[in-house]
Amino acid sequence: MFNKDSIDDTDSEDENLQQSESSIIDARKKSVRQAGREWNDLSEHFTSLVLNNAGLWHARRRRYGDALAFWDQSSSFGCAKAHYNLAVCYENGRGVDADIEKVKRYC
């Protein structure tokens, strides 16, 4: 029997379902954006390490000009080891003229 005092909340349930689905979609979008940021940070970190290692490979073969180019790129990503390697080259005149101001800049 129909109870005139009962409330049909079907629309309310549909709205709740839509809100839940919307929340899930928003959370997934945020997760994807966060994953993208983390991937970018990791790729920059590992790129700097790879560039630094390429510089080391060239330096071991006394190709200091090539090593400097790789270390310069690596240092632009903030690699401390590349900064140090650049400072050593400028201090000792390896592949470049000795320059104490650049040593200070990279230390």
ZIHU-V919195 format. One line per field, one symbol per residue. phi: phi as a letter, one per 20 degrees, with the letter a starting at -180 (. if undefined). burial: I if it has 9 or more other ideal C-beta (glycine too) atoms within 8 Angstrom, else O. Layout:
phi: ???
burial: ???
//
This chain:
phi: .fdfefdedgffffffffffffffffffffffffffffffffffffffffffffffgfffeldfffffffffffffenffffgffffffffdmenbfgbffffffee
burial: OOOOOOOOOOOOOOOOOOOOOOOOOOOOOOOOOOOOOOOOOOOIIOIIIOIIOIIIIIIOOOOIOIIIIIIIIIIOIOIOOIIIIIIIIIIOOOOIOOOOOIIOOIO
//
